[in-house]
Amino acid sequence: MSTYLAVFGLGFAVLTLLLGLVEPLLLRMSLISLGWPLLIVGMVIWAGRRPASLRGTFGRVVKYWIGTGVLYGIVLFVGTTWLMGEESFWIPAAAVVAAPLLIGAVKERRA
């Protein structure tokens, strides 16, 4: 589970950077529409081959997913409304979006 959370945390960071910094729009959407589904499919296949998990895993990790989801929504709203292309916003925003899942990855490694 820790690897799963870490990979998705990094994926969200890259996705956030692509959304805010890549121009033109066609290139941005092409990268996202190809890369994100590949990541999801790859991780689902990878996780399916590792069916064992610790008792209570869902209860522990759901808060990290919710945290990333909420932060991602806030970053997208603020960034796409007022700050498209601003590196000073999008680079730290990518780290903030990824943080809950990366923190979860570290905590799950210790579980």
Beta strands, then each sheet from edge to edge (+ up, - down):
end
